[in-house]
């Protein structure tokens, strides 16, 4: 306490700002001691009414409201974020907390190409034969060994028939078996279920690609081949190839002594029996996989590594590494000038500075489409004063609350690699943390967004929509004619659609169809949800324009979408709630959901005008 009063007195007697007395603080014995004294200095300054900055810079004083991060009552925006306590904490830095582990994983890519070889003549480590689930209602029926499978079965001495009978193989998706064989050019024969013949889709192709990558890794195969079903289309091959590339993803970044895990060995994959031209989709596959891998890296990494500053650094690197990109990072003071009171209201309780990220891609040729993708970028969400507590709160997983921004950055990377023409794409993220502190926003506060609308804070854990509000306003001001936001927004959406399906809301049905088409082609599940305008009454406030949480006990994902709709004037708008599919609970890892669907949507040709 004495030390705190001494430093407070030193500040009071100086014309320097608190930021300029860093040398006084660094004389202390440890950073831990410094942080422990912060509340004491904070209270000492409050008692003594010490100037917040030097008299030459400002005439503001540390009134109680300023100490809370407050702004004058007449101010149009949120309270000034950060402030004295955050400034002093920032002196400590976070390097000691983080260590030196990398944010990115190593990227591995397999060469995938169509092969003219006959299945029985192909030479390599692993040959995969897809097997269909029998038609009919007999649940005990086994997969049929016919067609090409029958021919290969004969060449391998009945290996396929043996696996079907021994393991009662029914051809269901995500089922597979492997057998070592002799007397043929390939070392191992594998079968994998595809499901019903009439239901071949991108999702099934993706599951088969994942299975091939997993089998190759397990059996240390450098070369693999698949005998493609006769019904395989170019789109099916694309989904399969993307999944093979993604199937080699491994995350061992934060192990001090990594377990004995075999690195992916797969180098080449041959597609046997395909007669179409698959060169374009095979070239696209590693580019899409790279974007998904980036998103998975960012979501899976801990929040002391992936901070708003780290996300901004990733955006800057994407712009630097890919043609057609420019990048702008708006700092806190710049956001203040734009009146982003909703975004800054969320960030003000955190020590980490907020970052507003704007990546712009301009493809070659005339821009026939001007689009924007806006991602929620909460790198950690404690819930604020409505803190996440108790069983089911998932606070330990709130690193994934920036899953929307990860999808946006992943899509930006894929777009940069693919270089689609005739499109102008804005990638926008309002990134910050939602933390608890003396400066954090409180239930009952009223914030003013950059479009002038006032928002009563009913619940500090409904913070994502506040950051998105200012980001949507900004996106439309950039001239975007089509806008989509993507966010881990509501637990209500998980209750409605489960862990694998994203919710889709849109201003009109025709616009929603463009996303349904793109996400279906990408093999990512999405369901068009109703935008019930009657529910808009639930987000009206008696003392402000809006409240950040619906008044009713149900329909929370709908009222959240209606809230966001208030911040788009004329552009076509859609909202994706990815709270469920952002995370794979079974594998305890990020999925990279949204990257492929968004990339397909951005790259799509303009819809014909009515």
QUIUR-V629468 format. One record per residue. BURIAL is # if it has 24 or more other C-alpha atoms within 12 Angstrom, else .. Layout:
BURIAL
BURIAL
This chain:
.
.
#
#
#
.
#
#
#
#
#
#
.
.
.
.
#
#
#
.
#
.
.
.
#
.
.
.
.
.
#
.
.
#
#
.
#
#
#
.
#
#
#
#
#
#
.
.
#
#
#
#
#
.
.
.
.
.
.
.
#
#
.
#
.
#
#
#
#
#
#
.
.
.
.
#
#
#
#
#
#
#
#
#
#
#
#
#
#
#
#
#
.
.
.
.
.
.
.
.
.
.
#
#
#
.
#
#
#
#
#
#
#
#
#
.
.
.
#
#
.
#
#
#
#
#
#
#
#
#
#
#
#
#
.
.
.
.
.
.
.
#
#
#
#
.
.
#
#
#
.
#
#
.
.
#
.
.
#
#
#
#
#
#
.
.
.
.
#
#
#
#
#
#
#
#
#
#
#
.
#
.
.
#
.
#
#
#
#
#
#
#
#
#
#
#
#
.
.
#
#
#
#
#
#
#
#
#
#
#
#
#
#
#
#
#
#
#
#
#
#
#
#
#
#
#
#
#
#
.
#
#
#
#
#
#
#
#
#
#
#
#
#
#
#
#
#
#
#
#
#
#
#
.
.
.
.
.
.
.
.
.
#
#
#
#
#
#
#
#
#
#
#
#
.
#
.
#
.
.
#
#
#
#
#
#
#
#
#
#
#
#
#
#
#
#
#
#
#
#
#
#
#
#
#
#
#
#
#
#
#
#
#
#
#
#
.
#
#
.
.
#
#
#
#
#
#
#
#
#
#
#
.
.
#
#
.
#
#
#
#
#
#
#
#
#
#
#
#
#
#
#
#
#
#
#
#
#
#
#
#
#
#
.
.
.
.
#
#
#
#
#
#
#
#
#
#
#
#
#
#
#
#
#
#
#
#
#
.
.
.
.
.
.
.
.
#
#
#
#
#
#
#
#
#
#
#
#
#
#
#
#
#
#
#
#
#
#
#
#
#
.
#
#
#
#
#
#
#
#
#
#
#
#
#
#
#
#
#
#
#
#
#
.
#
#
#
#
#
#
#
#
#
#
#
#
#
#
#
#
#
#
#
#
#
#
#
#
#
#
#
#
#
#
#
#
#
#
#
#
#
#
#
#
#
#
#
#
#
#
#
#
#
#
.
#
#
#
#
#
#
#
#
#
#
#
#
.
.
.
#
#
.
#
#
#
#
#
#
#
#
#
#
#
#
#
#
#
#
#
#
.
.
.
#
#
.
#
#
#
#
.
.
.
#
#
#
#
#
#
.
.
.
.
#
#
#
#
#
#
#
#
#
#
#
#
#
#
.
.
#
#
#
#
#
#
#
#
#
#
#
#
#
#
.
.
.
.
#
#
#
#
#
#
#
#
#
#
#
#
#
#
#
#
.
.
.
.
.
.
